[in-house]
């Protein structure tokens, strides 16, 4: 039965990896973003554990110092009771001193272990932050390459006339045709206005000699 479960698990994982590989090929940026979100969540979990470990180490340190102080106090009291031949008081202080000393030893071990674990967690946390930063940089690099690829595809689509059918023009060709037509209209309008002005000038020049002839005849 165990082998069957293992085979089912391996089959599911293989299918999952196949789906992820296909998704990565179609949209690697989206998959990388998903990885980054998961890494950020895990990094945040480690950060909270690290803060908790700091608090635990501080708590162990306080408890250890308290137990060590009480152990030293009871040891001093036991000595005083022994000097005063207070046997019952001496035995009570001695028992208390031993209990606090044993507690201090346990707390010291726990405090040292918490310190070692804290160092390990700090190293792991820094390593995770570096990896997360590297992944962010890799995402930016992939986004840059993807952006350039898309831009080149768009430009090639616009500039390559063969992409379109014979019945249509590219956008640039339409603009160029429109500008040519507009230029012809402007030139034609300017030429017509120039001709009208010249003819009007000629009409004035040809009409003035007749007017002068009429004035000379009337005077004579």
Helices and strands as residue ranges (DSSP letters): H 2-26, H 28-83, H 87-159, G 161-163, H 171-219
